[in-house]
Amino acid sequence: MKDGPALSHPKPTRPGKPGGVDFASALAVEALTYLAGEPERLDGFLALSGLDHGSLRAAAAEPGFLAAVLDHIASDESLLLAFAAESGHPPEQIGAARECLSGPTGWPEP
């Protein structure tokens, strides 16, 4: 077995398998970390969500928050592609994680 070059930024261990809720949640946390890594990205998310820096932590504990993070990432193609490139996740996997956390779109009304 040949050793490859050491990674300068090792990827965090992601729980679960792709398609599972644990994996989708971890990916959403990774996406939030990506947004927080640059003030302009985070401010854009906060502005669209109606949150501010002070209410972000409380909102993160709410059901649906992680799905909203992935919704935000997926709503802007350039942001989606940039996050996909940096995280190593294909855009389709990000969309599948969003669906896993929020349920499929187009559900009939009860």
Secondary structure, DSSP 4 states (H G I P E B T S, - for coil): ----PPPSSPPPP--S-TTSHHHHHHHHHHHHHHHHTSHHHHHHHHHHHT--TTTHHHHHTSTTHHHHHHHHHHHSHHHHHHHHHHHT--HHHHHHHHHHHH--TTPPP-
